[in-house]
Amino acid sequence: MQRNFPNLCSPLTVGNVTFRNRMCSAPMSGAEITADCCIGRSSRAFYELRAKGGAANVTVSEVMVHPATDGSHAYHLNTTVPGSIPSFTLTADAIRRHGAIPSVELSHSGQYAGTYMQDKDKKSSICQWGPSEGTRPDGRPVKALTVDMLQEIIQAYADVAALAKRCGFEMIMVHGGHGWLLNQFLSPYFNHRTDAYGGSLENRVRLAQEVLTAVRKAVGPGFPIEFRMSGDEFFDGGYTLEEGVQIAQLLEPYVDILHVSAGTYQQGFGRTHPSMFLPHGVNVYLAAEIKKHVEVPVATLGGLNAPAQMEEIIASGQADLIYMGRALLADHELPRKVMANREEDIVHCLRCFTCMAERGMTSTRRCAVNPLIGREMDGTEVVPAAQRKKVLIAGGGPGGLKAAQTAAQRGHEVLLCEKSDAFGGILREEQAIPFKYEMYQLGNTLAKLAQDAGAELRLNTEVTPELVETLQPDALIVAVGSLPVQPPILGLQNDNVILVNNYYRQKEQVGDTVIVLGGGLAGCETAIHLAREGKQVALVEMRSELAPDANIRHHPLLLKEIAAQKIQVYTEHTGKQITADGVQCVDADGKEVFVVGTTVICALGQKPNRAVADALRDSAPYVAVIGDCSKVSNITAAVYQGYHAALDI
């Protein structure tokens, strides 16, 4: 068979291991870390899903090697906890039986110990250890590790590596990036020691070299060791790519793969995990530069999910392996689809950070576009129904389309009707905003997958009680979405006012000075887009903060981008009247403020399309009302509810 992406699909042998392709599952914490820090059953299923999806390797993350000096609630692997060895053995087996190489990431948080703890009081009581004494940016004191303590930690890396091999893992990743302990020693910002582990670059690299030497002795020859490093720390006082190259060269003799990431905990979240505001593959150049100076294979990652881009990275010699985290949450079958020349069926990551926000809020995982993530124990296969039924779906947004695909996969006779002339629902408006294009693309992909599964899709067809009466379905799924909120503001119907839902149709009408009325998530992202296009943008919000509907990971990056684009922000300002020249507002003190702008984008929120939903509730023996027409929420809720509504038929 002729592969569309032959370089991306080619195998690679490293030591005694052969990767079946160049697409790897990046380190990600699972959905369940038990109270005693074992891998829970749901986490095992979480990792297994990426192996089933065709990834070359799957890295379990993070195993903290020395709990005595690292209180982070992450995985521990030791012989003192009865369930520890079995949990790792069963996880390695679950990964390997699907043809993927099981790997485990060994780590130490250093002065950021306790990062993943939900109990903030306990977190604040933990002693943080680092290369040097000092104070963290959040005010917590840091104690310097003694040489004896360093020797104990080095041995802990070796001991855990040996146990991982015993459990069936076939590769070790040593985490030396992102501001964790080994990175802290590499970094001139953190490391102010005057002994053999500080000062010159050769001294700062020494701890990592000794850790890798100990790990090699523990696992033996031929067993691949991968070192994860930040190619550039991206903050004042940290090392740059020039020194990153030197670090890579000094570590090369000790490793089989150099895994080049970016940034640190100190610098912030959005560069290490590139947000939608950054280009896909923004960090690839770091790996490409390091690869010029070393002989061992080099891995890259960072917002990569397009096969053509990944193929070019491998073909051009910028890297030897591609790691994906969020992309394999959005579509765990991405590697299998690439291998089978089915790239048009890939459900792309939206870079919305739902996955990481859920991790921070509930210590579980969830994905906006993949209802299986974090719930793999509930079943990962769509099982055919015992009895074929006639299913009608009202609405072609993400929830309705996911329901249509799932119901058709179960063998039902499925008809989806969409009132408008295009599928995607509210996602259609995103086609005009480049950094949200994947959201628009999602509607088209879900429509294709539903049709390929056997569903019939009709446009320009409204589902009414009369139509339901004519068709006589056994089940009706109502997914008619939401409507824009349009409060009684004078001038809201003026010619210079554009509903945010209609911006993609009317973008040519937008002038050079724009007021975005409504500072929720949709309004903020639209304001950023317009500012990037060179418009002078004002953002008016009646509440005291912008985008309270943004998740905890996306929210700070959103605010940072608003500031970077120099958008004029008016919080606690209520719009009262729109004129040809701007918006008359009232501030928190009751003072009138006139905001100047020739175009007004109305982004005042959405409300459930309840009238249509209510009219259809009694139309069929089984009726499910899902998505925004039930309660205005997000893509995550719509897709999840659509999937399960179809399973319930």
Secondary structure, DSSP 8 states (H G I E B T S, - for coil): ---SSTTTT--EEETTEEESSSEEEEEEE-S-B-TTS-B-HHHHHHHHHHHHTT-SEEEEEEEES-TTT---SSB---SSSTTHHHHHHHHHHHHHTTT-EEEEEEE--GGGTTTT-S-HHHHHHS-EEESS-EE-TTS-EEEE--HHHHHHHHHHHHHHHHHHHHTT--EEEEEE-BTSHHHHHH-TTT----STTSSSHHHHTHHHHHHHHHHHHHH-TTS-EEEEEES---STTS--HHHHHHHHHHHGGG-SEEEEE--BTTT-STTTTT-TTS-TTTTHHHHHHHHTT-SS-EEE-SS---HHHHHHHHHTTS-SEEEESHHHHH-TTHHHHHHTT-GGG--------HHHHHHHHHSS---SS-TTTT-GGG-SS----SS--EEEEE--SHHHHHHHHHHHHTT-EEEEE-SSSSSSGGGGGGGGSGGGHHHHHHHHHHHHHHHHHT-EEESS----HHHHHHH--SEEEE---EEE-----BTTTSTTEEEGGGHHHHGGG--SEEEEE--SHHHHHHHHHHHHTT-EEEEEESSSSS-TTS-TTHHHHHHHHHHHTT-EEEET-EEEEEETTEEEEE-TTS-EEEEE-SEEEE---EEE-HHHHHHHTTSSSEEEE-GGGTS---HHHHHHHHHHHHHT-
